[in-house]
Each structure stands twice: as C-alpha cells, then as structure tokens.
C-alpha cells in the first residue's frame, strides 16, 4: 500500500512570532514530495533560501530533518563525504553547513521534511546530542516516522490554535527517536539492551534490598566497566546514579503518601542508614525529609526555632 504521506506534494513555510521565539522552538517549513524516476530535482516552487541546484548546493539558516520513505539517492555536506541514501534514512541538515542531495534518476524518492530552529534546538546541537559530522541516520521504526509526518501535516492543514507549539512537539519527538536510535547503535546489540533492561527491572523492584551496581554487574555476567558503559549509553546516567535517583523518587512518594517514619522510609528505599538518607535527601532537594513532607501536605513550616534546641531526629 502506498504511504499516505507521500501520495502528493505539499509544503508550507511559516512566519515566526515573538511568542514562538519565547517558546524556544519553532518550525520554519514542513512538507512532502514524491519525485518520480527521471524528474528534475528539485522542482520549482520553493522560496529563496530553501531552493537550490545540484551544482551550487545550499546553506540553510535553520535546521531540517529530511526523511526518505521510498527510493534512493545521494547526499553530501561540508562535513560528510558523499553517501548513498536509502528508504528509511533521515538526513539532518544544520544551519550554516553547505550540503546537497538528490534522488537517483532511476528510482526517484518520496521525501518528507520539517525545518526548525530556536534556542532549545540549538542547545541540543551545542551540547553534542547531534553533530554535523554524522548527519545521516537509519533510525528504524518506519511506520512511526510516517505516522508522525502524516499527523504533523494534518495539524498544519487544520491550522490548530498555537500551531507552532504543536508542530514543535512533533519535531522534538522525531529528534527523540533519532537520538534513541543513535544511542542504541552505540550501546550495542540486542543482548546489550537485554542486560540494561534486566538491571533496570531489578533496581525498580528490589530497591529495599540495598542493591549494589557492581554486584549487579557480576550477577548479569558482565564486567562493571562494560555494564557502566552500556547503562550510560541507554539512560544517560551511571548505574549507581540511576539507582540513587530511583531511591530518591521512591522516598519522596513515601513521604507524601504514607505516615511511615523517616527511618522506615530510609530502610524501604535501600539507604545505608537514616542519617545518610537525610543528608542525601537534603543535598538533592534542598529540604530535609520532614520539611518535604510538611510542604507536600500543605503544612506551614516552623518560622522560629531556638538555636539551642537540638534538631529533630531524621530532619
């Protein structure tokens, strides 16, 4: 069955308001186009700043994602050698970086694109989540990509209220999928993913048992250095830090939802002792467990405490 999002050409180019810039993320253009075999590329109709010819190439002022759902072609940029683009791949175009691409005259292709910019988008590149030196992705989940582009173009045609903010959400989701696929490739194969999934399940279900990340690696039959690397690639945190954050979340919930004492909560979340738990909790939240509980339940904090009065145990 022919992909719905590629049955005919469609494109929009958007003005950007002050509100859109304050949002931190805005879409500049979005569309789709079917290029038949032998058809001249790109076809006319794109405004200045977006159109280009193969000889000169192009430099954009903003970012863009170009997803190819059918056919094949070639791509090259200032930071990337010429390479073949096949169906299912995504080209990430960066502002200020010369590039060019075109479909194979023998096959043509179906392309879907979204251009975007803003301080949030640029911060993701600045913080090296993406690089102009690795602009081509094979993210998988092709049905999801087609669905996202179909839904994006649908809301554009309906001109929903706060359209820019809705479009920004779709674009951020696409980039999340790209980054997830990229990290999965760096972290390894299905066996590596299974190790991380087992570790996270153990952490979530056995917090009160005082799990140790190094012991967990031994139980999973992997060296700690490899385990730490795999875990970091998948979650962005070391196993030890991830475990501490899980314990902190559980502790906050228990403080809010139960009448358990601070000591009991420290035991149920796997902390070494009550005093360590209190120090860690305050370091992370800025509040003692007792004060967190009072604020979460809407109780006023005490304003005057005698300097000579010893602190309440657990706070």
Secondary structure, DSSP 8 states (H G I E B T S, - for coil): ---GGGSS-EEEE----HHHHHHT-EEEEEEEEEE-TT--SS-S---TTT--BTTTBB--SSEEEEEEEEEEEEEEETTEEEEEEETT-EEEE-TT--EEEEE-TTT-EEEEEEEEESHHHHHHHHTTSS-TTS-EE----HHHHHHHHHHHHHHHHHT-TTHHHHHHHHHHHHHHHHHHHHHHHHH-SHHHHHHHHHHHHHHHH-GGG---HHHHHHHTTS-HHHHHHHHHHHHSS-HHHHHHHHHHHHHHHHHHH----HHHHHHHTT-S-HHHHHHHHHHHHSS-HHHHHHHHTT----S---TTS---TT-
